[in-house]
Amino acid sequence: MRFIHTADWHLGRTLYNRPLLDDQKAALDELLKVAEEKKIDALVIAGDIFDRSNPPGDAIELFDSVLARLKDLGIKVLFIAGNHDGAQRIDYGRQLMAASGVHTRGIVTQGMEPVVLEDEFGPVYFSLIPYVTPEIVREVFLEEERLDFNAANKIMVDDARKLIPEGVRSVAVAHAFITGGKSSDSERELSVGGASNVDCHIYEKYNYTALGHLHGPQRAGKENVRYSGSLLKYSIDEQHQDKGVLLIDMDGQGEISVEKIKLPVLHDVRVVEGLIEDLEQLEPSEDYVEVRLKNNHSVMSPADRLRGVFPNLLTVVQNDYAVDINNEYKVNFRGRTNGDLFQEFYKNVTGREMNEDELDLLDRVVRKVEGADE
């Protein structure tokens, strides 16, 4: 059985209020190329297909077109709801879509039937386990005791395993925060204080577990329990993460091999550091960039100066510049003129003293403001 594991597409997301739908469409076009070239049997999406429970229409349209293209390629699709998705929307049309080889699960119920796919070695059972909270599990399974996220997810997994025969190959698809996982700024917290942590060992009976939620590609405690990572970089702190998808091959005994495949993107997300005078001389780049200035004084209008080099500039972070706290004028403002105060401000902003022409202009402006010329 050969399938692609992906997750956290977050269709409809923005980065610093910049729409990313074109970037997402380009990445999904590349994913479909890989799916066709690698002759996969199935595409597995482990939740957070959309960025919010009520996604914009163009995001829904993009997802619909991807499903249609996968169907035309004869590739099965399996996906679940993540914590960003609306469970009912993900579940909509589930029975009708199954007839086209598209299998989804958004709403939690007891006794959720696995999806069974066949290869030359026999059946592979896929348990689709959508994102759940302890409150949802308590309601569905009529649990009287309080639950944490680990207990809630274990109840879900144990219930799913009841419908899988002993000795057959199986895959779990889930959306959760596995203990020890490395998170990113772009992920929405499930809870605080570690209460949302789930132990990877609850999936130990599965040959492979395809996880979503954490945006950095990583193993989650075991070699066969993995996060594919998000489709794109959705925050600055993800700049060094290698985004892409995981190609999973499973043999007749259920042994797996994993290949990481990087997807080309329209724009990278990265940080550029340096003096503004040096950065202005760089070759132009279309990447989404955060600039961190190393100048030892504040720079006026840095974004305007840098947009010629970085047209997709996201933000500029200025270095803290040193101020001489022993300066007598900084500790005692009494008796200082407006002209003196402005000269101090000018020096802190520009890093230099005012020249004679500027001092003359300042004197005239101060006199006019104070009414000395009247």
Phi, psi and omega in degrees: 000128178239125178215159175259132175257121177220168181191170170053055175287323179053048180300132183096003181285157173238160175234111187053046179066014178262118181299139183248011186298321178296320177296319180293319178298317180297318179294321179290327174299318179293321178299318179295325176298316179297317180302319180287316182294323182275355178053055181283157176273328185207154172246125182248123180244114187268050170092169185054053175292317178252163182274343177210164187293335176243078188288157177293157185300322182290332175290319177296319180297320178297314180297318179300319181292324178295316178299318181296318180292322177294320177299317179298331178277355181076023182260128176289149180233132177231126179212157182231168175276138171259187182288341176276334185281157170273119186303316182292323179293320178294327182279347186298132178073019186302314183290321179293318181294328181301328179293340178260008180085015177250118187241126185226157175210119178242316183270136181274130173222168171282151174064045180286119183295136176287159172268129184248118176248149183248142167229193185292345180261354180124202185278151169234125183265125179251118175268116179266108186244098183291168177301133180228155170249159176304325181295319179296315182294319179299320181290315184288319185261008176055042179279133181269332182278155175293144182235150166258182183296323180296314180296320180296315180290326177295321176300317179297314182294315180300321178293320179295322182294336180298336184260011179245122180298152178293142173085356180267160177285144184210154180226134173259139174240118188216165180227103186199168178259104181280137180307129179094353181291151179262121185264172179231166181296334187276358181270139177279128181298135175278326176194184181243161174072018178081004183293341182272358184294142179236136180281130182297338185289347178291344179260014191296339180278353180269145176290330177208144175237119180263112186253152170231164174124307178278134189274349176268127176301131184190155169284151183239070177090328181221157182298325185260016174238111192220151166261132175283338187086170183282163181298318182228173172279121186249008174202161183298324183289355175267011188301329183264002180281138176270102182279155179163212180225166177250127176264119185251127172247129179239126181273186185294339179266000179090004176287142184242152167233146186236129175239125177275128181240119179276137179259132174299148182231159176292316183222130172281163174243121185206168178251136176240131182239150175152181175285142184298327179296325179283321182295327179295343182264358182288160173293141180301146180223139179271001182297159171278118192233136164257124179261131176245107184282141179253007177299144182271017174214161179293141181251130181281134176048054183294325181297318179297324181287333187261347185293339175292331178269320182237084181297338178256036179301130180269311183197161176237128177250121182270141176291143175294125180261149187285141175236132181283098184287350178271356179298127184300329181288336181282335183264345181219107180272349184293139177083359181270142180276164176299324178297319178298315181297320180292321178299320178297315178299316181298319180294320179294324183282317188259341181083011180214165176282157176287142178276180186296319179297319180292321178296321178296316178296317179300316181300317181293320180294317181295317179298321181292316181296320182277354177083013182291338181271357184277000000 
